[in-house]
């Protein structure tokens, strides 16, 4: 289908779907159990841990703590614990988590940033932050427009296999996903800096996407091969 965006697995607003979505996100896409009793047990454990965390935060804030202070502590604590959990899982070699789970940090950091902006009590700062967010949103909308459908990377895959590279570098997540058997490394995703092409193990295949941030492929010694929106260069 060449589609990289999928509909939610458990989109319904029922308690059962809430349980399934929560357990899946907490224990990893393949870490949950198929048993209904096991999923309810996992859901109960998550709810219990959240409740304990809330109680601890409230106790830390004290009975005289303001609602704003308690909210800030909860937001910051959740963000820090999320990062810590991913770091521990990675260090332990647990293959259950996906980087997309870290998207929870986006609203957490946005909320903390909004608190910081409002705390300045300056209208100019609030208006400036709003204008900046609007500008960033418009830029991102322009970049993502008509980019929900990925092209077929089959020709790129066949060519890459025929070159027998020891290292594969790319500036696009599309290659990371569709050519994962080549173990590509994400390099220069924003077209900044020299990247790893000068020091990667030879032969080194560089696959640049001409529709990234600037659409400017890196300058290399090898002869580039243009395949649709991709440019392949083999460094020997």
C-alpha positions as CSV (number, residue, x, y, z in Angstrom):
1,X,0.0,0.0,0.0
2,X,3.0,2.3,0.5
3,X,1.2,3.9,3.5
4,X,3.2,4.7,6.6
5,X,0.3,6.2,8.6
6,X,-2.0,3.7,10.3
7,X,-5.4,4.2,11.9
8,X,-5.5,3.7,15.7
9,X,-5.6,0.0,16.7
10,X,-8.1,0.6,19.5
11,X,-10.0,3.7,18.5
12,X,-13.3,3.0,20.4
13,X,-14.1,5.0,23.6
14,X,-15.0,1.8,25.6
15,X,-13.3,0.7,28.8
16,X,-12.0,-2.4,27.1
17,X,-10.4,-0.4,24.3
18,X,-8.9,1.9,26.9
19,X,-7.4,-1.1,28.6
20,X,-6.0,-2.5,25.4
21,X,-4.5,0.8,24.3
22,X,-3.0,1.5,27.7
23,X,-1.5,-2.0,28.1
24,X,-0.1,-2.0,24.6
25,X,1.6,1.4,25.1
26,X,2.9,0.5,28.6
27,X,4.3,-2.9,27.8
28,X,5.2,-2.5,24.1
29,X,3.5,-3.4,20.9
30,X,4.5,-7.1,21.3
31,X,4.8,-7.1,25.1
32,X,1.2,-7.5,26.1
33,X,-0.6,-10.8,26.7
34,X,-3.4,-12.2,24.6
35,X,-5.3,-13.3,27.7
36,X,-8.1,-11.0,28.7
37,X,-7.4,-11.7,32.4
38,X,-3.7,-10.8,31.8
39,X,-4.6,-7.5,30.1
40,X,-6.9,-6.6,32.9
41,X,-4.1,-7.4,35.4
42,X,-1.7,-5.2,33.5
43,X,-4.2,-2.4,33.3
44,X,-4.8,-2.6,37.0
45,X,-1.1,-2.5,37.7
46,X,-0.7,0.6,35.5
47,X,-3.7,2.4,37.2
48,X,-2.3,1.5,40.6
49,X,1.2,2.9,39.8
50,X,-0.4,6.1,38.5
51,X,-2.5,6.4,41.6
52,X,0.6,5.9,43.8
53,X,2.5,8.5,41.8
54,X,-0.2,11.0,42.2
55,X,-0.4,10.4,46.0
56,X,3.4,10.8,46.2
57,X,3.3,14.0,44.2
58,X,0.5,15.5,46.4
59,X,2.4,14.5,49.5
60,X,5.6,16.1,48.1
61,X,3.7,19.3,47.2
62,X,2.2,19.4,50.7
63,X,-1.3,20.4,51.8
64,X,-0.5,24.0,51.3
65,X,0.9,23.6,47.8
66,X,-0.8,25.5,45.1
67,X,-2.7,23.6,42.3
68,X,-0.3,25.2,39.8
69,X,2.8,23.9,41.7
70,X,1.3,20.4,41.9
71,X,0.5,20.5,38.2
72,X,4.0,21.5,37.3
73,X,5.5,18.8,39.5
74,X,3.3,16.2,37.9
75,X,4.1,17.3,34.3
76,X,7.8,17.5,34.9
77,X,7.9,14.2,36.9
78,X,6.0,12.4,34.2
79,X,8.4,13.7,31.5
80,X,11.5,12.7,33.5
81,X,10.1,9.3,34.3
82,X,9.2,8.7,30.7
83,X,12.8,9.4,29.6
84,X,14.2,7.4,32.5
85,X,12.0,4.4,31.6
86,X,13.1,4.4,28.0
87,X,16.8,4.8,29.0
88,X,16.5,1.9,31.4
89,X,14.7,-0.3,28.8
90,X,17.4,0.5,26.2
91,X,20.3,-0.2,28.7
92,X,18.7,-3.5,29.7
93,X,18.2,-4.5,26.1
94,X,14.5,-4.9,26.4
95,X,13.0,-4.8,22.9
96,X,9.5,-3.8,23.8
97,X,9.5,0.0,23.4
98,X,9.1,2.0,20.2
99,X,10.4,5.5,19.8
100,X,7.0,6.8,18.9
101,X,5.9,6.2,22.6
102,X,8.1,9.2,23.4
103,X,5.5,11.4,21.7
104,X,3.9,11.8,25.1
105,X,6.7,14.2,25.8
106,X,5.3,16.7,23.2
107,X,2.2,17.8,25.2
108,X,4.1,17.5,28.5
109,X,6.9,19.9,27.3
110,X,4.4,22.1,25.6
111,X,2.4,22.5,28.8
112,X,5.6,23.3,30.8
113,X,6.6,25.8,28.1
114,X,3.1,27.4,28.3
115,X,3.4,27.7,32.0
116,X,6.8,29.4,31.7
117,X,5.5,31.9,29.1
118,X,2.4,32.8,31.1
119,X,4.5,33.1,34.2
120,X,6.4,36.1,32.6
121,X,3.1,38.0,32.8
122,X,4.1,40.0,29.7
123,X,1.7,40.3,26.9
124,X,4.4,40.7,24.3
125,X,6.0,37.4,25.3
126,X,2.7,35.5,25.1
127,X,1.8,37.0,21.7
128,X,5.3,36.3,20.4
129,X,5.2,32.7,21.5
130,X,1.8,32.3,19.9
131,X,3.0,33.8,16.6
132,X,6.1,31.6,16.7
133,X,4.0,28.4,17.2
134,X,1.7,29.5,14.4
135,X,4.7,30.0,12.1
136,X,6.3,26.6,13.0
137,X,2.9,24.9,12.4
138,X,2.5,26.5,8.9
139,X,6.1,25.5,8.0
140,X,5.4,21.9,9.1
141,X,2.1,21.9,7.2
142,X,3.9,22.9,4.1
143,X,6.5,20.3,4.5
144,X,4.1,17.5,5.2
145,X,1.5,18.4,2.5
146,X,1.2,15.5,0.0
147,X,3.8,13.5,2.0
148,X,1.5,11.0,3.6
149,X,2.1,8.5,0.8
150,X,5.6,7.1,0.4
151,X,7.0,6.1,-3.0
152,X,8.0,2.5,-3.6
153,X,11.5,1.9,-2.5
154,X,11.8,-1.5,-4.3
155,X,14.1,-0.2,-7.0
156,X,16.3,1.5,-4.4
157,X,16.4,-1.7,-2.4
158,X,17.4,-3.8,-5.4
159,X,20.1,-1.4,-6.4
160,X,21.4,-1.1,-2.8
161,X,21.6,-4.9,-2.5
162,X,23.6,-5.2,-5.8
163,X,26.2,-2.7,-4.5
164,X,27.0,-4.9,-1.3
165,X,27.7,-1.9,1.0
166,X,29.2,-2.4,4.4
167,X,27.5,0.8,5.7
168,X,24.3,2.5,4.6
169,X,23.6,6.2,5.5
170,X,20.3,8.0,4.9
171,X,18.7,11.3,5.8
172,X,15.1,10.0,5.7
173,X,13.1,7.7,8.1
174,X,11.5,6.1,5.0
175,X,14.7,4.3,4.2
176,X,15.1,3.3,7.9
177,X,11.7,1.6,7.7
178,X,11.5,0.1,4.3
179,X,15.2,-0.9,4.0
180,X,15.7,-2.1,7.6
181,X,17.4,-5.3,6.4
182,X,20.3,-3.2,5.2
183,X,20.6,-1.7,8.8
184,X,20.8,1.9,7.6
185,X,21.9,4.7,9.9
186,X,20.1,8.0,10.1
187,X,22.5,10.8,9.1
188,X,22.0,14.5,8.4
189,X,18.2,14.4,8.7
190,X,18.1,18.2,8.5
191,X,20.8,18.5,5.9
192,X,23.2,20.1,8.4
193,X,26.9,19.4,8.8
194,X,29.2,17.0,6.9
195,X,27.6,13.9,8.3
196,X,29.3,10.5,8.6
197,X,30.0,9.9,4.9
198,X,33.6,10.8,5.3
199,X,34.3,8.3,8.1
200,X,31.9,5.4,7.5
201,X,33.2,1.9,6.7
202,X,33.7,1.4,3.0
203,X,32.0,0.6,0.7
204,X,29.5,3.2,2.1
205,X,26.2,3.8,0.4
206,X,24.5,7.1,1.0
207,X,20.8,7.4,0.2
208,X,19.6,11.0,0.3
209,X,16.0,12.1,0.0
210,X,15.7,15.1,-2.3
211,X,12.4,16.2,-0.6
212,X,13.8,16.6,3.0
213,X,14.2,19.9,4.8
214,X,16.3,21.7,2.1
215,X,16.3,19.0,-0.6
216,X,20.1,19.4,-0.9
217,X,22.1,16.2,-1.2
218,X,25.6,16.1,0.3
219,X,28.6,16.5,-2.0
220,X,30.5,13.3,-2.2
221,X,33.4,11.9,-4.3
222,X,31.3,9.1,-5.8
223,X,29.0,9.4,-8.8
224,X,25.3,9.9,-7.7
225,X,22.5,7.8,-9.1
226,X,19.1,9.4,-9.2
227,X,16.1,7.1,-8.5
228,X,12.9,9.1,-8.3
229,X,13.1,11.3,-5.2
230,X,16.2,9.5,-3.9
231,X,19.9,10.0,-4.8
232,X,22.3,7.0,-4.2
233,X,26.0,7.5,-3.9
234,X,28.5,4.8,-3.3
235,X,31.7,5.8,-1.5
236,X,34.6,3.4,-2.0
